[in-house]
């Protein structure tokens, strides 16, 4: 099992970033390796809590994979949880947290994953730290395009 956590403080409101990350249909517009996304079966679980099933197609060089996840968006807690439905993973779970911060919003991204294929697991886990940092940079650039560059940049926090 591989685990990774990234935290950043971004100059936006928690609600702005929660809405942006929760809009999974838009991922192909700004995450280069997401080549397709389709969200289906939207559900309202309770006040402020919705979920959707998302089928993603991702591609890295010659490697192309499809997988399906359940995306649960809790506006009350400003938390997005993604869990595996099907695909090349034995386990996949990620969690986005959006917390108020004096400089905007502290974003915490946790991911746990394990591929079914040992070879795929070794190949992709070797570059996973770089991929997660690139993913966060894609979301930060998207926020700048949507909401403006309100400060010189993000501050990485432990």
C-alpha positions in Angstrom: 0.0 0.0 0.0 1.3 3.4 -0.9 0.3 6.6 1.0 1.0 10.2 0.3 -0.1 13.5 1.8 0.3 17.0 0.4 -0.8 20.2 2.1 -0.8 23.7 0.6 -2.2 27.1 1.6 -3.8 28.7 -1.3 -5.2 32.3 -1.5 -8.8 31.2 -2.1 -11.8 30.4 0.0 -12.5 26.9 1.2 -15.8 27.0 -0.7 -14.1 28.0 -4.0 -11.6 25.1 -3.8 -14.3 22.6 -2.6 -16.5 23.5 -5.6 -13.5 23.4 -8.1 -12.2 20.0 -6.9 -15.8 18.6 -6.7 -16.5 19.4 -10.3 -15.0 16.1 -11.6 -16.4 16.5 -15.1 -13.9 19.3 -15.8 -10.8 17.4 -14.9 -9.9 16.6 -18.6 -9.7 20.4 -19.1 -6.7 20.9 -16.8 -5.3 17.5 -15.7 -3.1 16.4 -18.6 -3.3 12.6 -18.0 -7.1 12.6 -17.5 -8.2 12.0 -21.1 -11.9 11.3 -20.3 -14.3 11.7 -17.4 -18.0 10.9 -17.1 -20.0 11.4 -13.9 -23.2 9.4 -13.5 -25.7 8.5 -10.8 -25.7 11.8 -8.9 -27.3 11.4 -5.4 -28.2 13.6 -2.6 -27.3 11.7 0.6 -28.5 14.4 3.0 -28.3 18.2 3.4 -25.0 19.4 1.9 -23.8 15.8 1.1 -23.9 14.6 -2.5 -22.2 11.8 -4.3 -21.5 10.8 -7.9 -19.9 7.9 -9.7 -17.0 9.0 -11.9 -15.5 6.9 -14.7 -12.0 8.2 -15.6 -9.8 7.4 -18.5 -6.1 8.2 -17.8 -3.1 7.9 -20.0 0.6 8.1 -19.4 2.7 7.6 -22.6 1.7 4.2 -23.9 -0.2 3.2 -20.7 -4.0 3.8 -20.7 -6.3 2.7 -18.0 -10.0 3.2 -17.0 -11.3 3.1 -13.5 -14.5 4.1 -11.7 -14.8 5.8 -8.3 -17.5 7.1 -6.0 -16.9 10.8 -5.3 -18.6 11.9 -2.0 -18.8 15.7 -1.5 -19.6 16.9 2.0 -20.1 20.7 1.8 -20.7 20.8 5.6 -17.2 19.6 6.4 -15.7 20.9 3.1 -14.4 17.3 2.5 -14.3 15.2 -0.7 -13.7 11.5 -0.4 -13.0 9.3 -3.4 -13.3 5.5 -3.2 -12.7 2.8 -5.7 -15.6 1.1 -7.6 -13.6 -0.8 -10.2 -10.3 -0.6 -12.2 -6.7 -1.6 -12.1 -6.4 -0.9 -8.3 -6.6 -3.3 -5.5 -7.2 -0.2 -3.3 -7.7 3.4 -4.0 -8.9 6.1 -1.6 -8.3 9.8 -1.5 -9.4 12.6 0.7 -9.5 16.3 0.1 -9.9 18.7 3.0 -10.4 22.4 2.7 -9.8 24.3 5.9 -10.0 28.1 6.6 -6.6 29.7 6.9 -5.5 33.3 7.6 -4.1 33.4 4.0 -7.1 31.7 2.4 -7.5 27.9 2.5 -5.4 25.1 3.7 -5.8 22.2 1.3 -4.9 18.7 2.4 -4.8 15.9 -0.1 -4.3 12.3 1.2 -4.1 9.3 -1.2 -3.7 5.6 -0.5 -3.4 3.2 -3.4 -2.2 -0.2 -4.5 -2.4 -1.6 -8.0 -3.6 -5.2 -8.7 -0.6 -5.7 -11.0 2.8 -5.9 -9.2 4.5 -4.6 -12.3 2.2 -1.6 -12.6 2.5 -1.0 -8.9 6.3 -0.8 -9.1 6.3 1.2 -12.3 3.9 3.9 -11.1 4.8 4.0 -7.4 8.4 4.9 -8.3 7.1 8.2 -9.8 4.1 8.8 -7.6 5.5 11.6 -5.4 6.2 13.6 -8.5 2.8 12.8 -10.0 0.9 13.9 -6.8 2.8 17.2 -6.8 2.0 17.7 -10.5 -1.6 17.0 -9.8 -1.7 19.6 -7.0 0.0 22.1 -9.3 -2.7 21.4 -11.9 -5.4 22.2 -9.4 -3.6 25.3 -8.2 -3.2 26.6 -11.8 -6.9 25.9 -12.4 -7.8 28.0 -9.3 -5.7 30.8 -10.6 -7.5 30.7 -13.9 -10.9 30.6 -12.3 -10.4 33.0 -9.4 -7.3 35.1 -10.2 -3.8 35.0 -8.7 -4.6 36.6 -5.4 -1.1 36.0 -4.0 2.4 35.2 -5.3 1.9 31.4 -4.7 1.2 28.6 -2.4 2.9 27.8 0.8 3.8 24.2 1.4 3.0 23.1 4.9 3.8 19.9 6.8 
